[in-house]
Amino acid sequence: MEDHREWYEKDRLAWINRRWDQRRGVESFAANRDLVLIKASVEEVGRALAPEAAVWERDVLGREITLERSACFLFRLRGHSWTEVVDYHEPPYWDESIDDKDWRSLSKKLGTQLITFGMSDSCSSVGYTLWADGELQESFFAEEACAEDEDEEDEVAGRPEPGVSHFVSKRRATTLAEIRNIWDFAHDFLVEQDAFDPGIGFGYFVGQYWPEPGLRARVENPGLGLGLGSHGTATSFPDFERIDYIDFRLRKVSPRPS
């Protein structure tokens, strides 16, 4: 019993003292989410997006803001070189404030690299695009292959499903058929770019993932919890260098359901 408690205590301390500045790759694939990573500071990204925005509020941690479906948070973790963009993204009425054309233009405007990254554990899919100076460098999307019978499960686990998956690249000669595990492939890609998906979405900062538009909310850093069974929960607090809020409500946005 003592060894069991020591094991939980070790996990608790490791999580509480987690070095977010050293994390790279994907924190977890157990989610449905997407994000954009831009190799620039929050200030540089904000300035580049500001001409298209109705509102740009700097350093909003601890402050109240007005939430809109056309809005995004920009943030960068301390010790990282990529600014991350997460939007309201209310399913199934997807926000139309930003699209691939905008990201391509932003990469060119800033003269830097930009990654769009998304995953769905519901659909067993993952994908990304890499832009550099407005030019597409690499694109990957894959659904995990399904076995037709139990004998094939180990063989196809993690492999891309033919027909719906693709991989094109100007950076390397890898083919889709050579990808043995789509999750490892996507994780390793971010590691190679010195980038990190911490699993933090829009709702993390305001306590609910699809809040009612117009709601006033305080931007917080509530921490990420690790369940320890009967031993409770440990909380780790990512160290943010800066968090900004941008609202694109001047643009056309999908209508809300009646």
N, C-alpha and C positions, 0 to 999 in steps of 0.2 A: 504493500500500500504506500509506503514511504517513497519507493522508486517511482510510483505512479504520480504522486504529487510533485515530485522533483521534475518529472518530465513536463507536466503542465506549467510549472513555474519557469522552466527554461524557455518554453514557447512564449509565455507571457512576456518575459523580459526581452526576448529577441524581437517581438512585435513592437513593444513600447519603444525600444531603442532603435528601431528600423532606420537605416541610413538611406533615406529617400534620395539624397544627392548622388548616391552611387548606383541607384537602380537604373536598368536599361531593359529594353524589350517590352513585353506585354505582361502586366501585372496579373491579369486573369482573362480567360476567354469565356468565362461563364456569365455572359451578358449579351444584350442587344444594344449596340451603341456605335457611334462613329465620332470622329474628331479630325481636326486638321492640325498639323504641326508645321511651323515655319521657323527656319533657322535664322532668327533675328530676335531682337529684344522686344518686350511688350510695347515699349514706346514707339519703336520703329513700325511695328505692325499696326498699332493704333493710328499713327499718323497717316499711314498708307490707306487705311480703311475709312478714316474720318470724312473725306469728301462725299462718301456715299451714305453716311450715317446721319440720323436725326439727333442722336445723343452719343457722346463719348465721355464717360466718367472714369477718371484715373484713380488708382489706389482705393478701391471700394471696400476692402476688407474692414468689417466693423461698422460700415455705414449703411443707411437705408437707401434703396433704389426702387423705382417703379418697374415692375416686371411686364414684359411684352413678349408675344410669340415670335416677333421679328428680331429678337435680341440674342447676343452671344456674350459669353465671358471669355476674356483673354487672360491666360495666366502662364507664369513660368516658375517652375520649381527651382529653388536655390541649388546651384551646382550643375545646372543643365543649360544647354545652349539653344534649345528649341522652345519657342512660345507655342502654346496649345490653345486651340479655339474650340469651344463646345457651345452648341446652340440649344434653343428651347426644344425643338424637335418633338412636337406632340403627335404621336401616331393616332389614327392613320392620316391626319391632316398635315402632311409634311410642310414645314416652313419653306418658303421660296425666296428667302432673303439673300441667299448666297448659292451659287452653283459652280460647276466645273470651270466655266468660262472665267468667272471672277477669280478663282484660285490661280488659273494659268496667268491671268493678267497681273495678279498680285505677286506671283513669283518673278515675273519679268520686271515689274515696277521696282521691287526691292533688290533685284539681281541676286537672288538667293535660291536655296532649295526649299521645296514645300512638299509635304506628304499629306494626302487624304487617306484615312485609314478607317476601316469599318469591320464589324463582326456581328454574327448572329448565332447564338447557341440554339435558338429555336429552329433555325434553318440549317444549322451546321455549316456555316459559310464564313469566309474571311476574305478580305481583299484590301488592296492599296494602290495608289498611284504616286509616282515620284516625279516632280517637276524640278527643273533647274533653269533659271533665267527664262522662264516661260516656255521651255521646251520639254516635252514628255520624254522622260528617261526610262521609265519602267512602269508596267501595269500588270497587276495580278488579281485575279478573282477565282475563288474555288469553293465548291461545295464538297463536303466529304462524301466519298463514294459509299454506296450502300451495297452490302453483300446480298446476293440472291439466296444464299443458304448459309447455315452455320459453318460449314467447312471453309467458306471464303472469308469469314469475319476477320481473322488475324491477317490475312493476305491484303485486304483492301482497307483496313482501318487506317485512317489518316490520309489516304490517297485522294487525289482530286477526281471528281466525277467527270468522266469524258462527256463532251458535248456542251456542258454548261460552264466549264472552267476554262480559263485562258491565262497565258503568261507571255508577255512580249517585253523585250528589253534591248536598249542600246548599250547597256553596261556589261552584259555577260551573255555567254552563249548557251546558258541553261535552257532546257526545254521542259514543257509541262510534264512529259513522261518521266523526267528525271526527278521530279519532286516526290519524295517518299512520304512526307507528312506535311500537310498544309499548315498546321498550327505551328510546328517547329520552323517552317520556312518563313512564315510571317514574323514570328518572334525574332528569328535570327536576322531578318532584314532590318528591323528597328535597332537591334544591337549593333549591326554593322554601321548604321547611320549615327550611332551614339545618341539615339532617341529613345523615348520611354512613353508608353501609354499607362498612366497610373490608375486607370479605371475610374476617373473622376468625371462626372457629367454635370450638366447645368444645375440639376436639382441638388447636388451636393452642397452648393453654396447657400441655398435658400431653404433647405429642409424638406422640399417636396419636388418631385420631378416634373409635374405638369401643373404648376400653380395657375390660378385664374389670372388672365391678363389684367393689368391695372392694379394688381395687388402691391402694396408697399411691403417690402421685406428687407430684413437686415442680412447683409452678406457675412457669412460666418465660415469658420474652418472647424467643423464639428469632429473631425477625425474619422478614421476608418477602423471598424471593429473586427476583432478576430474572436469567434466563438470558441470557448474552452469547455463546452459541455456543462456539467454540474459545477465547474470551477469558475463560472462567470464569463466575462468578456474583457479582452484587453483592447485598448484604443491607442492607435498610433496617429500622430498629427503631422501630415506633410508640411514641409517648410516652404512656403511660397515667397518667392522674391517679390512678386507683384501680381495683383489681380485687377483687371480693368473690365468695364462693362460698356458694350456698344449696342445701340438699338438702330435697326435699319427700317423702322416702320414707315419711312417715306416710300419704300418700295411696295410692289404688289405682293400680298400675302394670301395664301389659301383661305377661303372663307371658313368661318367656324360653322359647325353643324347646327341646324335649326332645331 
